């Protein structure tokens, strides 16, 4: 039996099970994403897309307003901006994300709750999950990230300001 994830809308298995403690995803969607993570952690051909898949998934599953989710959404959207619009290479993203998170925690950047988009984007975890090989996987993760980023377009200027030095 399938049900739409309440975060991204993907039709996933209706199941009981663990979920992320603050992301807004159904158990079936979270389980599907965890399978993608296993693939990324277990095969170097998929691993290079890990950071971008994290950003896309988290942007589509922002959860409910809280200090932790406000910072999470901000950091993941900043990361999408830096990778997709500024061309920051994946090898530099961990440091960039850590810097963004620390600026938010220190109060140097005023992260606020951004109202999530009505549609989280056309591409979901299922599109990536169904990739048949590493080449297709890379393409689909990129499309997923672009779709997730585009969904948040009403907030792009805010995110760009947060990302500015």
N, C-alpha and C positions, 0 to 999 in steps of 0.2 A: 504494500500500500504506500502511496506517495502523498506528500503534502508540501505546500510551498514553504520555504524557509521564511520566517518573518523578517529576516534581515535583508536578504538579496532576492527573494522570490523564486529561487531555483526549486524545481520539483525534486525533492530528495526523499529518501526512505523515512516513513513515519516510524519513529523508534524512540524508545526511552534510552537514556544514556547520558554520559557526561557532556558538558558544554564548557566553553571558556567562561571564566568567572566574571568578566565584564563586557565581552563582546556580545552583541545581540544576534545570536545565531541559534537555529534549532539544533537539536541533537544530531539529526541526520546530516545536516549541512556541516556541522563541526566534524563529524566522523569522516565525511568525504574529504574535507580539507586536511585532516590528519593523515589520510592516505596519500595525499599529494606531498605532504611534508616527508613522509617515509621515502617516497620516490626521490625527492630532492636531497635528502640526507644520505640516501643509499647509492646514488649513481651520479658521478661527476658530470655527466652530460645534462642532467637536470638541475644540478646544484647551482649553476650560475644564474638561474632565474629565481632563486629563493627569496632574495630581498624584495624583488618586484612583486612576487606572489603574496608575500606578507602584507605589503602596502595595499595591494588591490583588495585582498580579503578583508583586512581591517577597515578600509574605507567603506566597504559595502556593509559592514556590520558594526556601526558605531556604538550601539548600546544605548543606555539612558544617561542623561546628564549627571555627572559627578566629577569631582576634581580629577580622578584618574582617567575617566573617559574623555574629558575635555582635553587633557594633555595627550592622550593616545591619538585622538582624531587629529589634533594639530600636528603632531610629529609625523604621522603617516601621510597626511596631505602635504606637508612640507617635503617629505621624501619623494612623493610622486612628482611634485613640482620640480625638484632638483634633478631628478632622473629624466623626466619626460620633456621638460621645457628648457632646462639648463644643460642637459647632457652630462651630468655628473656621473662618472663611471661607478659601477657597483662596488668596486674595491674601496671607494671613498665614502660609501653611504653609512657605514657603521659609525664612523667618526662624526659625520654630519648629523645623524639622528641623535647621537649622544649629546652633541652640542645643543641641538634644538631642545631636547628634553631638559637639559640642565638650565638653559635660559628661562624656560617656563617655570621650573621649580624655584629658581632664584628670584623670580618676579621681574626679570629683565625684559621678558616678552609677556604681553598681556593676552594670554590665551583665553578665549571665551568659547562657550558652547556655540557651535554652528548648527543651525537647524538642518538636519539631514535632508537630502533631496527626496522628492516624492518617488522617483525611480532611481535605484542604485546603479543603473547602467544596464546595457543590453547583454553584456558578457558576464557570465557567472562562473563559479567554481566548477560547475558541471561541464562547461565548454572546455576547460583546461583538463579536467579529469578524463574526458573522452579523447584526448590527443593520442594518436596511434604510435608516435615515435618522438625522439628528442627534438627533431627539427620542428615538427608541428607543435610540440609543447612550448618551445621558445616563442613561436609566433602567437600562440594563443595566450600565453602569459602577458606578452606585450599588448595584445588587443584588450585583455582584461584590465590591465593597468590603465590604458588609455580610456577605456569605457568608464572605469571607476572615477578617474580624474575628471573627465568631462561631466559626469553626473553632478559633481560639486561645483560646476562653473559659476553659480551665483556667488560663491565665496572665494573665487580665485584671487581677487585683489587682496583680500584679507590674508590669505595664505602667502602670497608673494611678499607682503609687508612683513609677516612673521619670519620669512626665510631670509630677508635682507639682513646684511651684517649690521 
